[in-house]
Amino acid sequence: MNKTFVEFSQQLTPELYEKLKTALELGKWPNGSELSQEQSELCMQAVISYEAVNLSPEERAGYLGQRCKSKNKG
């Protein structure tokens, strides 16, 4: 039985999540080889899926804590 991508990414360990996140940030794997476009996309999907299940919104990549200034008016 094949696991879906979401099921797989939900079972990532915190250590593997950090490695994928670092690979995305640097654009390369720990061994120095570059991530392909497809690898980058899959890593991003895995990181987003992991964060959605395991982290609060404030801890997720890309979180913006402040509201837009225009929304604060009025």
mmCIF file as gemmi writes it, N, C-alpha and C atoms, coordinates in Angstrom:
data_model
loop_
_atom_site.group_PDB
_atom_site.id
_atom_site.type_symbol
_atom_site.label_atom_id
_atom_site.label_alt_id
_atom_site.label_comp_id
_atom_site.label_asym_id
_atom_site.label_entity_id
_atom_site.label_seq_id
_atom_site.pdbx_PDB_ins_code
_atom_site.Cartn_x
_atom_site.Cartn_y
_atom_site.Cartn_z
_atom_site.occupancy
_atom_site.B_iso_or_equiv
_atom_site.pdbx_formal_charge
_atom_site.auth_seq_id
_atom_site.auth_asym_id
_atom_site.pdbx_PDB_model_num
ATOM 1 N N . MET Axp A 1 ? 0.837 -1.176 0 1 0 ? 1 A 1
ATOM 2 C CA . MET Axp A 1 ? 0 0 0 1 0 ? 1 A 1
ATOM 3 C C . MET Axp A 1 ? 0.885 1.244 0 1 0 ? 1 A 1
ATOM 4 N N . ASN Axp A 2 ? 0.674 2.137 -0.956 1 0 ? 2 A 1
ATOM 5 C CA . ASN Axp A 2 ? 1.444 3.363 -1.045 1 0 ? 2 A 1
ATOM 6 C C . ASN Axp A 2 ? 0.848 4.428 -0.142 1 0 ? 2 A 1
ATOM 7 N N . LYS Axp A 3 ? 1.707 5.131 0.549 1 0 ? 3 A 1
ATOM 8 C CA . LYS Axp A 3 ? 1.257 6.245 1.374 1 0 ? 3 A 1
ATOM 9 C C . LYS Axp A 3 ? 1.126 7.484 0.504 1 0 ? 3 A 1
ATOM 10 N N . THR Axp A 4 ? 0.174 8.307 0.841 1 0 ? 4 A 1
ATOM 11 C CA . THR Axp A 4 ? 0.061 9.564 0.108 1 0 ? 4 A 1
ATOM 12 C C . THR Axp A 4 ? 1.166 10.489 0.58 1 0 ? 4 A 1
ATOM 13 N N . PHE Axp A 5 ? 1.403 11.529 -0.209 1 0 ? 5 A 1
ATOM 14 C CA . PHE Axp A 5 ? 2.433 12.495 0.127 1 0 ? 5 A 1
ATOM 15 C C . PHE Axp A 5 ? 2.157 13.14 1.477 1 0 ? 5 A 1
ATOM 16 N N . VAL Axp A 6 ? 0.917 13.489 1.734 1 0 ? 6 A 1
ATOM 17 C CA . VAL Axp A 6 ? 0.556 14.141 2.993 1 0 ? 6 A 1
ATOM 18 C C . VAL Axp A 6 ? 0.826 13.204 4.169 1 0 ? 6 A 1
ATOM 19 N N . GLU Axp A 7 ? 0.451 11.943 4.034 1 0 ? 7 A 1
ATOM 20 C CA . GLU Axp A 7 ? 0.716 10.975 5.105 1 0 ? 7 A 1
ATOM 21 C C . GLU Axp A 7 ? 2.21 10.858 5.365 1 0 ? 7 A 1
ATOM 22 N N . PHE Axp A 8 ? 2.99 10.809 4.287 1 0 ? 8 A 1
ATOM 23 C CA . PHE Axp A 8 ? 4.442 10.728 4.426 1 0 ? 8 A 1
ATOM 24 C C . PHE Axp A 8 ? 4.995 11.96 5.132 1 0 ? 8 A 1
ATOM 25 N N . SER Axp A 9 ? 4.592 13.137 4.691 1 0 ? 9 A 1
ATOM 26 C CA . SER Axp A 9 ? 5.145 14.357 5.259 1 0 ? 9 A 1
ATOM 27 C C . SER Axp A 9 ? 4.709 14.555 6.708 1 0 ? 9 A 1
ATOM 28 N N . GLN Axp A 10 ? 3.57 14 7.078 1 0 ? 10 A 1
ATOM 29 C CA . GLN Axp A 10 ? 3.122 14.107 8.462 1 0 ? 10 A 1
ATOM 30 C C . GLN Axp A 10 ? 3.937 13.208 9.384 1 0 ? 10 A 1
ATOM 31 N N . GLN Axp A 11 ? 4.639 12.257 8.821 1 0 ? 11 A 1
ATOM 32 C CA . GLN Axp A 11 ? 5.453 11.349 9.623 1 0 ? 11 A 1
ATOM 33 C C . GLN Axp A 11 ? 6.928 11.749 9.641 1 0 ? 11 A 1
ATOM 34 N N . LEU Axp A 12 ? 7.248 12.892 9.073 1 0 ? 12 A 1
ATOM 35 C CA . LEU Axp A 12 ? 8.627 13.369 9.097 1 0 ? 12 A 1
ATOM 36 C C . LEU Axp A 12 ? 9.067 13.615 10.536 1 0 ? 12 A 1
ATOM 37 N N . THR Axp A 13 ? 10.317 13.316 10.806 1 0 ? 13 A 1
ATOM 38 C CA . THR Axp A 13 ? 10.87 13.622 12.123 1 0 ? 13 A 1
ATOM 39 C C . THR Axp A 13 ? 11.263 15.098 12.146 1 0 ? 13 A 1
ATOM 40 N N . PRO Axp A 14 ? 11.349 15.684 13.32 1 0 ? 14 A 1
ATOM 41 C CA . PRO Axp A 14 ? 11.811 17.076 13.402 1 0 ? 14 A 1
ATOM 42 C C . PRO Axp A 14 ? 13.2 17.266 12.776 1 0 ? 14 A 1
ATOM 43 N N . GLU Axp A 15 ? 14.063 16.263 12.905 1 0 ? 15 A 1
ATOM 44 C CA . GLU Axp A 15 ? 15.405 16.356 12.338 1 0 ? 15 A 1
ATOM 45 C C . GLU Axp A 15 ? 15.361 16.399 10.813 1 0 ? 15 A 1
ATOM 46 N N . LEU Axp A 16 ? 14.556 15.536 10.215 1 0 ? 16 A 1
ATOM 47 C CA . LEU Axp A 16 ? 14.446 15.525 8.757 1 0 ? 16 A 1
ATOM 48 C C . LEU Axp A 16 ? 13.774 16.799 8.26 1 0 ? 16 A 1
ATOM 49 N N . TYR Axp A 17 ? 12.766 17.271 8.977 1 0 ? 17 A 1
ATOM 50 C CA . TYR Axp A 17 ? 12.122 18.543 8.637 1 0 ? 17 A 1
ATOM 51 C C . TYR Axp A 17 ? 13.157 19.669 8.591 1 0 ? 17 A 1
ATOM 52 N N . GLU Axp A 18 ? 14.019 19.739 9.598 1 0 ? 18 A 1
ATOM 53 C CA . GLU Axp A 18 ? 15.042 20.79 9.641 1 0 ? 18 A 1
ATOM 54 C C . GLU Axp A 18 ? 16.017 20.656 8.473 1 0 ? 18 A 1
ATOM 55 N N . LYS Axp A 19 ? 16.377 19.424 8.115 1 0 ? 19 A 1
ATOM 56 C CA . LYS Axp A 19 ? 17.288 19.204 6.982 1 0 ? 19 A 1
ATOM 57 C C . LYS Axp A 19 ? 16.646 19.654 5.674 1 0 ? 19 A 1
ATOM 58 N N . LEU Axp A 20 ? 15.363 19.338 5.488 1 0 ? 20 A 1
ATOM 59 C CA . LEU Axp A 20 ? 14.665 19.765 4.274 1 0 ? 20 A 1
ATOM 60 C C . LEU Axp A 20 ? 14.557 21.288 4.224 1 0 ? 20 A 1
ATOM 61 N N . LYS Axp A 21 ? 14.26 21.888 5.35 1 0 ? 21 A 1
ATOM 62 C CA . LYS Axp A 21 ? 14.133 23.345 5.431 1 0 ? 21 A 1
ATOM 63 C C . LYS Axp A 21 ? 15.475 24.019 5.12 1 0 ? 21 A 1
ATOM 64 N N . THR Axp A 22 ? 16.55 23.492 5.669 1 0 ? 22 A 1
ATOM 65 C CA . THR Axp A 22 ? 17.885 24.036 5.394 1 0 ? 22 A 1
ATOM 66 C C . THR Axp A 22 ? 18.251 23.854 3.925 1 0 ? 22 A 1
ATOM 67 N N . ALA Axp A 23 ? 17.931 22.706 3.371 1 0 ? 23 A 1
ATOM 68 C CA . ALA Axp A 23 ? 18.206 22.468 1.953 1 0 ? 23 A 1
ATOM 69 C C . ALA Axp A 23 ? 17.48 23.489 1.085 1 0 ? 23 A 1
ATOM 70 N N . LEU Axp A 24 ? 16.252 23.804 1.446 1 0 ? 24 A 1
ATOM 71 C CA . LEU Axp A 24 ? 15.506 24.821 0.702 1 0 ? 24 A 1
ATOM 72 C C . LEU Axp A 24 ? 16.148 26.196 0.838 1 0 ? 24 A 1
ATOM 73 N N . GLU Axp A 25 ? 16.553 26.535 2.05 1 0 ? 25 A 1
ATOM 74 C CA . GLU Axp A 25 ? 17.162 27.84 2.29 1 0 ? 25 A 1
ATOM 75 C C . GLU Axp A 25 ? 18.457 28.013 1.51 1 0 ? 25 A 1
ATOM 76 N N . LEU Axp A 26 ? 19.274 26.949 1.453 1 0 ? 26 A 1
ATOM 77 C CA . LEU Axp A 26 ? 20.572 27.023 0.798 1 0 ? 26 A 1
ATOM 78 C C . LEU Axp A 26 ? 20.531 26.65 -0.678 1 0 ? 26 A 1
ATOM 79 N N . GLY Axp A 27 ? 19.479 25.929 -1.075 1 0 ? 27 A 1
ATOM 80 C CA . GLY Axp A 27 ? 19.386 25.471 -2.462 1 0 ? 27 A 1
ATOM 81 C C . GLY Axp A 27 ? 20.259 24.275 -2.76 1 0 ? 27 A 1
ATOM 82 N N . LYS Axp A 28 ? 20.714 23.611 -1.693 1 0 ? 28 A 1
ATOM 83 C CA . LYS Axp A 28 ? 21.552 22.426 -1.894 1 0 ? 28 A 1
ATOM 84 C C . LYS Axp A 28 ? 21.382 21.462 -0.74 1 0 ? 28 A 1
ATOM 85 N N . TRP Axp A 29 ? 21.724 20.206 -1.011 1 0 ? 29 A 1
ATOM 86 C CA . TRP Axp A 29 ? 21.662 19.153 -0.012 1 0 ? 29 A 1
ATOM 87 C C . TRP Axp A 29 ? 22.865 19.26 0.909 1 0 ? 29 A 1
ATOM 88 N N . PRO Axp A 30 ? 22.826 18.577 2.065 1 0 ? 30 A 1
ATOM 89 C CA . PRO Axp A 30 ? 23.976 18.627 2.983 1 0 ? 30 A 1
ATOM 90 C C . PRO Axp A 30 ? 25.299 18.2 2.348 1 0 ? 30 A 1
ATOM 91 N N . ASN Axp A 31 ? 25.251 17.352 1.317 1 0 ? 31 A 1
ATOM 92 C CA . ASN Axp A 31 ? 26.484 16.915 0.655 1 0 ? 31 A 1
ATOM 93 C C . ASN Axp A 31 ? 26.989 17.933 -0.374 1 0 ? 31 A 1
ATOM 94 N N . GLY Axp A 32 ? 26.265 19.037 -0.549 1 0 ? 32 A 1
ATOM 95 C CA . GLY Axp A 32 ? 26.706 20.106 -1.449 1 0 ? 32 A 1
ATOM 96 C C . GLY Axp A 32 ? 26.083 20.084 -2.827 1 0 ? 32 A 1
ATOM 97 N N . SER Axp A 33 ? 25.406 18.998 -3.201 1 0 ? 33 A 1
ATOM 98 C CA . SER Axp A 33 ? 24.787 18.958 -4.524 1 0 ? 33 A 1
ATOM 99 C C . SER Axp A 33 ? 23.531 19.829 -4.542 1 0 ? 33 A 1
ATOM 100 N N . GLU Axp A 34 ? 23.308 20.49 -5.666 1 0 ? 34 A 1
ATOM 101 C CA . GLU Axp A 34 ? 22.174 21.404 -5.784 1 0 ? 34 A 1
ATOM 102 C C . GLU Axp A 34 ? 20.85 20.663 -5.873 1 0 ? 34 A 1
ATOM 103 N N . LEU Axp A 35 ? 19.806 21.309 -5.33 1 0 ? 35 A 1
ATOM 104 C CA . LEU Axp A 35 ? 18.459 20.777 -5.464 1 0 ? 35 A 1
ATOM 105 C C . LEU Axp A 35 ? 17.966 21.086 -6.87 1 0 ? 35 A 1
ATOM 106 N N . SER Axp A 36 ? 17.322 20.116 -7.493 1 0 ? 36 A 1
ATOM 107 C CA . SER Axp A 36 ? 16.679 20.364 -8.774 1 0 ? 36 A 1
ATOM 108 C C . SER Axp A 36 ? 15.382 21.131 -8.509 1 0 ? 36 A 1
ATOM 109 N N . GLN Axp A 37 ? 14.787 21.658 -9.55 1 0 ? 37 A 1
ATOM 110 C CA . GLN Axp A 37 ? 13.511 22.357 -9.395 1 0 ? 37 A 1
ATOM 111 C C . GLN Axp A 37 ? 12.46 21.442 -8.787 1 0 ? 37 A 1
ATOM 112 N N . GLU Axp A 38 ? 12.42 20.201 -9.262 1 0 ? 38 A 1
ATOM 113 C CA . GLU Axp A 38 ? 11.449 19.23 -8.735 1 0 ? 38 A 1
ATOM 114 C C . GLU Axp A 38 ? 11.72 18.928 -7.265 1 0 ? 38 A 1
ATOM 115 N N . GLN Axp A 39 ? 12.984 18.753 -6.896 1 0 ? 39 A 1
ATOM 116 C CA . GLN Axp A 39 ? 13.328 18.496 -5.501 1 0 ? 39 A 1
ATOM 117 C C . GLN Axp A 39 ? 12.948 19.676 -4.61 1 0 ? 39 A 1
ATOM 118 N N . SER Axp A 40 ? 13.191 20.884 -5.095 1 0 ? 40 A 1
ATOM 119 C CA . SER Axp A 40 ? 12.82 22.08 -4.336 1 0 ? 40 A 1
ATOM 120 C C . SER Axp A 40 ? 11.318 22.125 -4.096 1 0 ? 40 A 1
ATOM 121 N N . GLU Axp A 41 ? 10.553 21.832 -5.136 1 0 ? 41 A 1
ATOM 122 C CA . GLU Axp A 41 ? 9.092 21.845 -5.018 1 0 ? 41 A 1
ATOM 123 C C . GLU Axp A 41 ? 8.598 20.797 -4.031 1 0 ? 41 A 1
ATOM 124 N N . LEU Axp A 42 ? 9.166 19.596 -4.101 1 0 ? 42 A 1
ATOM 125 C CA . LEU Axp A 42 ? 8.761 18.525 -3.186 1 0 ? 42 A 1
ATOM 126 C C . LEU Axp A 42 ? 9.167 18.836 -1.743 1 0 ? 42 A 1
ATOM 127 N N . CYS Axp A 43 ? 10.355 19.393 -1.574 1 0 ? 43 A 1
ATOM 128 C CA . CYS Axp A 43 ? 10.791 19.786 -0.226 1 0 ? 43 A 1
ATOM 129 C C . CYS Axp A 43 ? 9.866 20.854 0.336 1 0 ? 43 A 1
ATOM 130 N N . MET Axp A 44 ? 9.509 21.823 -0.482 1 0 ? 44 A 1
ATOM 131 C CA . MET Axp A 44 ? 8.62 22.893 -0.027 1 0 ? 44 A 1
ATOM 132 C C . MET Axp A 44 ? 7.27 22.321 0.386 1 0 ? 44 A 1
ATOM 133 N N . GLN Axp A 45 ? 6.731 21.421 -0.405 1 0 ? 45 A 1
ATOM 134 C CA . GLN Axp A 45 ? 5.454 20.797 -0.069 1 0 ? 45 A 1
ATOM 135 C C . GLN Axp A 45 ? 5.553 20.027 1.237 1 0 ? 45 A 1
ATOM 136 N N . ALA Axp A 46 ? 6.649 19.302 1.43 1 0 ? 46 A 1
ATOM 137 C CA . ALA Axp A 46 ? 6.831 18.525 2.652 1 0 ? 46 A 1
ATOM 138 C C . ALA Axp A 46 ? 6.95 19.44 3.868 1 0 ? 46 A 1
ATOM 139 N N . VAL Axp A 47 ? 7.708 20.522 3.733 1 0 ? 47 A 1
ATOM 140 C CA . VAL Axp A 47 ? 7.884 21.47 4.836 1 0 ? 47 A 1
ATOM 141 C C . VAL Axp A 47 ? 6.552 22.115 5.2 1 0 ? 47 A 1
ATOM 142 N N . ILE Axp A 48 ? 5.808 22.57 4.2 1 0 ? 48 A 1
ATOM 143 C CA . ILE Axp A 48 ? 4.513 23.202 4.457 1 0 ? 48 A 1
ATOM 144 C C . ILE Axp A 48 ? 3.552 22.223 5.124 1 0 ? 48 A 1
ATOM 145 N N . SER Axp A 49 ? 3.515 21.003 4.632 1 0 ? 49 A 1
ATOM 146 C CA . SER Axp A 49 ? 2.623 19.991 5.2 1 0 ? 49 A 1
ATOM 147 C C . SER Axp A 49 ? 3.018 19.666 6.633 1 0 ? 49 A 1
ATOM 148 N N . TYR Axp A 50 ? 4.314 19.508 6.883 1 0 ? 50 A 1
ATOM 149 C CA . TYR Axp A 50 ? 4.798 19.229 8.243 1 0 ? 50 A 1
ATOM 150 C C . TYR Axp A 50 ? 4.41 20.359 9.185 1 0 ? 50 A 1
ATOM 151 N N . GLU Axp A 51 ? 4.646 21.592 8.757 1 0 ? 51 A 1
ATOM 152 C CA . GLU Axp A 51 ? 4.344 22.74 9.602 1 0 ? 51 A 1
ATOM 153 C C . GLU Axp A 51 ? 2.855 22.856 9.895 1 0 ? 51 A 1
ATOM 154 N N . ALA Axp A 52 ? 2.025 22.557 8.917 1 0 ? 52 A 1
ATOM 155 C CA . ALA Axp A 52 ? 0.577 22.651 9.096 1 0 ? 52 A 1
ATOM 156 C C . ALA Axp A 52 ? 0.081 21.7 10.181 1 0 ? 52 A 1
ATOM 157 N N . VAL Axp A 53 ? 0.744 20.569 10.32 1 0 ? 53 A 1
ATOM 158 C CA . VAL Axp A 53 ? 0.316 19.562 11.286 1 0 ? 53 A 1
ATOM 159 C C . VAL Axp A 53 ? 1.014 19.723 12.639 1 0 ? 53 A 1
ATOM 160 N N . ASN Axp A 54 ? 2.277 20.135 12.63 1 0 ? 54 A 1
ATOM 161 C CA . ASN Axp A 54 ? 3.085 20.08 13.84 1 0 ? 54 A 1
ATOM 162 C C . ASN Axp A 54 ? 3.416 21.42 14.498 1 0 ? 54 A 1
ATOM 163 N N . LEU Axp A 55 ? 3.195 22.526 13.816 1 0 ? 55 A 1
ATOM 164 C CA . LEU Axp A 55 ? 3.588 23.822 14.367 1 0 ? 55 A 1
ATOM 165 C C . LEU Axp A 55 ? 2.395 24.764 14.452 1 0 ? 55 A 1
ATOM 166 N N . SER Axp A 56 ? 2.452 25.67 15.391 1 0 ? 56 A 1
ATOM 167 C CA . SER Axp A 56 ? 1.419 26.701 15.474 1 0 ? 56 A 1
ATOM 168 C C . SER Axp A 56 ? 1.64 27.699 14.339 1 0 ? 56 A 1
ATOM 169 N N . PRO Axp A 57 ? 0.634 28.448 13.961 1 0 ? 57 A 1
ATOM 170 C CA . PRO Axp A 57 ? 0.801 29.411 12.865 1 0 ? 57 A 1
ATOM 171 C C . PRO Axp A 57 ? 1.977 30.364 13.076 1 0 ? 57 A 1
ATOM 172 N N . GLU Axp A 58 ? 2.223 30.759 14.317 1 0 ? 58 A 1
ATOM 173 C CA . GLU Axp A 58 ? 3.311 31.684 14.609 1 0 ? 58 A 1
ATOM 174 C C . GLU Axp A 58 ? 4.69 31.081 14.357 1 0 ? 58 A 1
ATOM 175 N N . GLU Axp A 59 ? 4.795 29.763 14.379 1 0 ? 59 A 1
ATOM 176 C CA . GLU Axp A 59 ? 6.077 29.076 14.197 1 0 ? 59 A 1
ATOM 177 C C . GLU Axp A 59 ? 6.354 28.705 12.738 1 0 ? 59 A 1
ATOM 178 N N . ARG Axp A 60 ? 5.373 28.845 11.886 1 0 ? 60 A 1
ATOM 179 C CA . ARG Axp A 60 ? 5.506 28.403 10.493 1 0 ? 60 A 1
ATOM 180 C C . ARG Axp A 60 ? 6.315 29.393 9.662 1 0 ? 60 A 1
ATOM 181 N N . ALA Axp A 61 ? 6.98 28.859 8.638 1 0 ? 61 A 1
ATOM 182 C CA . ALA Axp A 61 ? 7.741 29.699 7.714 1 0 ? 61 A 1
ATOM 183 C C . ALA Axp A 61 ? 6.808 30.704 7.049 1 0 ? 61 A 1
ATOM 184 N N . GLY Axp A 62 ? 7.269 31.926 6.948 1 0 ? 62 A 1
ATOM 185 C CA . GLY Axp A 62 ? 6.491 32.953 6.276 1 0 ? 62 A 1
ATOM 186 C C . GLY Axp A 62 ? 5.458 33.641 7.127 1 0 ? 62 A 1
ATOM 187 N N . TYR Axp A 63 ? 5.412 33.328 8.413 1 0 ? 63 A 1
ATOM 188 C CA . TYR Axp A 63 ? 4.405 33.938 9.289 1 0 ? 63 A 1
ATOM 189 C C . TYR Axp A 63 ? 4.656 35.438 9.413 1 0 ? 63 A 1
ATOM 190 N N . LEU Axp A 64 ? 3.609 36.206 9.223 1 0 ? 64 A 1
ATOM 191 C CA . LEU Axp A 64 ? 3.669 37.651 9.402 1 0 ? 64 A 1
ATOM 192 C C . LEU Axp A 64 ? 2.778 38.01 10.577 1 0 ? 64 A 1
ATOM 193 N N . GLY Axp A 65 ? 3.37 38.436 11.659 1 0 ? 65 A 1
ATOM 194 C CA . GLY Axp A 65 ? 2.632 38.678 12.877 1 0 ? 65 A 1
ATOM 195 C C . GLY Axp A 65 ? 1.863 39.973 12.921 1 0 ? 65 A 1
ATOM 196 N N . GLN Axp A 66 ? 2.249 40.921 12.109 1 0 ? 66 A 1
ATOM 197 C CA . GLN Axp A 66 ? 1.57 42.212 12.155 1 0 ? 66 A 1
ATOM 198 C C . GLN Axp A 66 ? 0.529 42.3 11.048 1 0 ? 66 A 1
ATOM 199 N N . ARG Axp A 67 ? -0.528 42.995 11.359 1 0 ? 67 A 1
ATOM 200 C CA . ARG Axp A 67 ? -1.542 43.226 10.348 1 0 ? 67 A 1
ATOM 201 C C . ARG Axp A 67 ? -1.098 44.358 9.449 1 0 ? 67 A 1
ATOM 202 N N . CYS Axp A 68 ? -1.643 44.392 8.287 1 0 ? 68 A 1
ATOM 203 C CA . CYS Axp A 68 ? -1.373 45.458 7.333 1 0 ? 68 A 1
ATOM 204 C C . CYS Axp A 68 ? -1.825 46.789 7.939 1 0 ? 68 A 1
ATOM 205 N N . LYS Axp A 69 ? -1.009 47.827 7.798 1 0 ? 69 A 1
ATOM 206 C CA . LYS Axp A 69 ? -1.337 49.126 8.367 1 0 ? 69 A 1
ATOM 207 C C . LYS Axp A 69 ? -2.669 49.647 7.864 1 0 ? 69 A 1
ATOM 208 N N . SER Axp A 70 ? -2.996 49.384 6.604 1 0 ? 70 A 1
ATOM 209 C CA . SER Axp A 70 ? -4.255 49.871 6.057 1 0 ? 70 A 1
ATOM 210 C C . SER Axp A 70 ? -5.456 49.204 6.733 1 0 ? 70 A 1
ATOM 211 N N . LYS Axp A 71 ? -5.268 47.987 7.254 1 0 ? 71 A 1
ATOM 212 C CA . LYS Axp A 71 ? -6.362 47.306 7.948 1 0 ? 71 A 1
ATOM 213 C C . LYS Axp A 71 ? -6.561 47.854 9.354 1 0 ? 71 A 1
ATOM 214 N N . ASN Axp A 72 ? -5.529 48.483 9.912 1 0 ? 72 A 1
ATOM 215 C CA . ASN Axp A 72 ? -5.642 49.042 11.254 1 0 ? 72 A 1
ATOM 216 C C . ASN Axp A 72 ? -6.366 50.388 11.272 1 0 ? 72 A 1
ATOM 217 N N . LYS Axp A 73 ? -6.514 51.008 10.133 1 0 ? 73 A 1
ATOM 218 C CA . LYS Axp A 73 ? -7.18 52.307 10.059 1 0 ? 73 A 1
ATOM 219 C C . LYS Axp A 73 ? -8.689 52.114 10.071 1 0 ? 73 A 1
ATOM 220 N N . GLY Axp A 74 ? -9.362 53.075 10.671 1 0 ? 74 A 1
ATOM 221 C CA . GLY Axp A 74 ? -10.816 53.086 10.612 1 0 ? 74 A 1
ATOM 222 C C . GLY Axp A 74 ? -11.424 52.204 11.602 1 0 ? 74 A 1
